[in-house]
Amino acid sequence: MTALNQANLGSLSIPVPSYDRSQAQVGFVHFGVGGFHRAHQAMYIDQLMEQGKAADWGICGVGVMSFDLKMKEAMEDQ
């Protein structure tokens, strides 16, 4: 399986962001970054960024529960 990271993003055969993700600025903090958040809120923010409308709406995900460590480790390389 190919790891998802910035280095191989362009070689994937799936839709990837066309905007410069390094230019995104944190606009809000979201406590808990589970599947529901990524499938809904983060997806809508990504769509806005694709339209050039939300570069200042970057998401800072914060995990405060002990089980959040597993998600952090899974997403760290991404």
Secondary structure, 3 states (H helix, E strand, C coil): CCCCCHHHHHHCCCCCCCCCHHHCCEEEEEECCCHHHHHCHHHHHHHHHHCCCCCCCEEEEECCCCCHHHHHHHHCCC
